[in-house]
Amino acid sequence: MHSVSPSYAAAELKAHEQRSNHAFADAANSAERAAEIALQDGNFASWWNMTFLQAENLLDAQRFGDCETLAASLITSLEQANLHDQARVHILLAKARQGAGLLEQAAASARAATDLTAGESEVELNIKARQALIAALADGGKLSDAWRESMNLAGVVSDDIEDQLAGKAYWVIGNVAFLCDRVEEGLRYHELAAATFSPAKNLDVWAKFNKASAAMRLAANVADADTLRCIERAELATDVIGGSETDVLLLKRNRAHWSYLAGDAGSAVTLLEEIRATVRSLTPQILGDVCLLLGRSYLAVGDKVAARQSLREAEVHFRTAGAPHRAQQAKEVLLAELGRTTVWSRIGRKLTSFGRH
């Protein structure tokens, strides 16, 4: 067994502290330093753990390409390693590829992790692999496949599973239900998830769930008191624990969506334009969502020129994200608006012509 050098211990401790403070880019650098020291010391196990930690931080820092490259190199180093660690890397790789818009490759990586964890001894990791698979399928518009996998996941969750993990499974299943227009089932699964999460146990997870649940409810046009409570809980928790720039922007997007559904499209436009100005912090998928909602908000306030521009941007972002079904959605909203404009211009021409006779 290798002894741990003081320089390695300091770098490892620094990486974990920075991660707990959401300084993910700095944590990735510190983990990389710790991995280099471990390699110099001939400590392969510590090198692997720190390299994996580095990749996790790159993922959370939204550096999806860098995370994918590092995770892929870890898979190569793991050819003779245990199935548990292989599956962990495949899950990380799936998430990185999903973030980069490589949705088919993301689904393939998640499916590999699902297959590697099929045994009874790896139930918890299998659930995480299935969650990654469902997320990639849903983002790619393969909703029937995502729903089938969701029902498979529901069958794996049991009373023996730790609460937080079960809650995350219900959370994912609820998301897919909403996407499939199964709104009642979406609400039911999100209520099951909410029952397992507690701000006292894990304030970070509680905040993220409320933020995500609000987004799914709003996407399904569910703008009730429960949705507003989700928004307020997520905002309050993020104020307490802090959050990344992306977290703050997503909270702002939820507020904008709420304003739009509540009939205050002007406020929605203001918030969404603030988000759009921070392009570097957001994935193409999220930018597509922002621009689609912005286009609808501009239509609601009567600015058709700005609406068309936003909807065209949404289509481009969705295609970049590898989400053609969402790109088509943006295009349909745009075409519907162009169609209305064409009809009214024809009516206008006829009325003008009528006036000349």
N, C-alpha and C positions, 0 to 999 in steps of 0.2 A: 504493500500500500504506500502510495506517494505522500510525503509530507507536504503541507501547503506553505509556500513562502509568504513572508509578510507583504511583499509587493502585490502578490496575487490576491491575498485576502483583502487588501485595501481597495484594489480595483473592483473586485467582486462586490464588496460592500457599497462602494460608490455607485455601481451600476444599479443595484437594487434600490438604493435611496432615491436616485434620480427617477427610476421607473415609478416609484410610489408617489413622486411629486409630478407625474405626467410629463417629465422632461425626457421624452422618448428618444429624440435624436442624440442627446448627451448620454443617455443610458446605453444606447447602441455603441457609442464610441468607447465608453468605459468597459463594456462587456467585451468588445474587440480587443482592448488592451489586456484584459484579464486572460482572454483566450491565447493571446500571443505569449504571455508569461507562462501559462500552463504548458504550452507546446515546447517552449525552451526548457522547462523542467521535466519534460517527458511524461507529463500527466495527461494521458489521452482522455480520460473520463471528464476531467475538469475542462479541458479544451472543448470537448463536445458540448458540455452543459452551457458554457459561456458563449459558444458560437450560436447555439440554439436561442439563448437569451438575447443575443445581438439581433438575430433574425426576428424574434418576437417584437423587439423595440422598433426595428425598421418597419414592420407591418403597422404598428400603432402610430408611427410617425408619417404614415401614408407614402412611404418610399417603397412602393410595391415591386418595382423592377429590381431594386437592390435586394429586397427580401426574397424574391423568387430565385435570383441567382444564388444567394447564399443557401437557401433551403435545398435547392437542387444539388449543390455541392455536398451538403450533409447526407443526402440520400445516397450519393456515390460512396461516401465514407462508411455507410451503414450496411453494405451488402452482406456482411457476415454478422450484423448485430441483431439484437432481439426484435421481435415483431412489434412490441410496445413502442419502442423509440422510432422504428420505421413509420408506424402509423401516425405518431405525433408530428413527424416532419411532413408527411403527406397532407395532413390537415392544415398545417401552416402554409404549405405550398398552395393548397386549394384556396385559402383565404387571400393570399397574395395575388394569385391569378384572377380571382374574382374582382379584387380591387383594381387590377390593371385592365379589366374588361375582357379578359381571356376566359370566357365563361364555359366553353366546351372543355378546355384543358382543366379548368377549376373543378368541373364535375368529375372528370376522369381521375384527378388526384384524390378527391373526396371518396370516390367509389373504391379506389385502391385501399384507402384507409379503412373503409367499411369492411372490405373483404379480409383485411389483415386482422381485424378485431372481432371476427365472427364467433369466437369461443366465449363460453360463459364467464371466464376469468377477466374478460376485457369489456364488460357491459358498459361501464361509464365512458370509456374512450370510444366505444362503438356509437354511443349516443352523440358524442361530439362530432364524430365522422359523419353520421347521418344528418346532423344539423348543417354541416358545411355543404353536403351534397344537395340538400333541399334548397339552401340559399342560392347556390349556383344555378340549379335548375329553374328556380323561380325568377331570378334575375334575367335568365336567358329566354324567358317567355314560355318555357315548357311546363305550363301550369298543371296539366293532367298528370305528367310524370312527377312533378313536385308534390301534388296532392296524394298520389299513390305512395310515394316515399314517406309522406307525413303520417299516413295511416299505419305504415310499417313501423315508424318511430313510436307512434302512440302505443303499439303493441309491445314495444320493448320496455317502455317506462312502467315501473311497478312501485309498490310501497317500500321496497327495499332500497330504492334509489334516493340518494341525498337530496334534500329539498331544493337547494339552489339549482342543481343539475336538472331535476324534474321540471322546475319552473322554466328554465331556459328551453327545454324541449317543448313544453306547452306554448311558450312564447313563439317559437318558430312555426309550430303547427297553426297557431292562430293567425300569424302573418300570411301564410299560404291560403288559409280559408278566406281572409279578406280579399286577397288577390283574385281568388276564384269566385268572388261575389257571393260567398257563403257567409254573409255578414253575421247572422245569428251564431254560427259555429265559431267564427272569429272572435266574437265577444265572449263566448263561453270559454274558449281555450285561454284567452287573455285573462279572464277572471280566475281560472285555475292557476295561471302563472302568478297573478298578483297575490294569491293566497299563500304562495310559497316564499315570496320576497318580503324582506323587512328592512327598513332603513337602519334598524339597530344591528342587524347581522352584517349587511353589506350595503352601505349607502351608495357606493359607486354603481353596483348592479341595479339597485332600486331606481336610481336616477336614469340610467340607460333604458331600463324597461319602460318607465313612464314616458320617456321621450319617444321611444319607438312605438309604443302602443298608441300614443296620441297621433303620430304620423299615419299609422294604419287606419285608425278611426276616421281621421280627416280625409284620407284618400277614398274611404267608403262613404263620404259625405255624412258621417255620424258626428254632428256638432252639438252634442248634448252636455249636460252638467258633468258627467263622468269624464268626457274628453277634456273639458276645461280643467278639471282637477288633475288629470294626468299632466297637462302642460304646466300647471302651477307647481306640482310636486317636483317635476324635472328641473324647472328653473330654480326652485328653492334649494334642492339638493346640490345642484351644480354651483350655486353661490357659496355653499358651505365647503364643498370638497375641492372646488376648482375644476377645470376641465380644459381640454385642448381647444384650440381655435375652431376646429371642426365641430366639436360638441356645441360650442356657443352658437355657431352659425346654424346648426341644425335646430336648435331651440328657437332661434329667430325665424327659421322657415316655418316651424309649427305655428308660431304666433301669427305669421303672415297668412297662413292657410286658414287659421281660425277667423282672422279679420275678413278674409275674402268670403268665407261661408256665412259670416254674420252680416254681410252686406256692406262692409267698409273696405271696398276695393282700393281706395286711395291710400289707406294705411298699409295695405298689403303691398302695393307697388313700391312705397318708400322702403319698407323692410327688405323686399326682394332685390331691389336695386343695390342696397348696401351689401347684400350677400353676393350678388353677381360681380361686384367690384373686387371680391377676394377670391379670384379664380384659382390661385395656386393651392389653396388649402382643401379643395374639394375634388372628388372623383368625377369623371365624366357622367356617371349615372346620376349623382346628386345634382350636378349642374344642369342636367337635362330636366330633372324634376323641378328645379328652381325656375328655369326658363319657361317650361310649360305652364306652371302656375302664374308666372309673370305675364305671359301672353294672355291668359284668361282674365287676369286682373286688369290689364290694359284694355281688353275688349269691354269689360264691365264699366270702365270709366270713359269709354268712347274714343280712346286713342288707338285707332286701327293701324296706323303706320308702325307705331312702337310694338303693337301686338304681333304683327306679321314678322317683324325682325326677331322678336323673342321666340316665337314659335319655330322659325327657321333655325335659330341657334339650338333650340331644344332638340330638333330632329338630328342635327349634326352631332351633338353631345351623346345622344342615345346610340347612334350608329358607332361612334368611337368606343362606347362602352360595350359594344357587342350585344345590344338589346334592341333588335330590329322591331319587335312588337311595340315597344314604347316609342320608337321613331315613327312608326306608322300612326300611332295615336296622336302624336304632335302634328303629323301631316294632315290627318283627318280634321283636326280642329282648324288648321290653317285653310284647308280646302273648303270647309263649311263656311268659314268667314269670307273667303274669296267668292264663293258661290252666292252668298247673301249680297255682297258688294255688287257682283255682276247683275243680279236680279234688279236691285234698286237702281243701278245705272241705266238699265234698259227701260225701267218704268219712267225714270227721269227723262230719257230721250223721247219716249212716246208722249209724255205730257208736254214737253217742249214743242214737239212736232204738232201736237193737237192744238197748241196755242197759236201756231202760225196759220192754221186754217180758218 
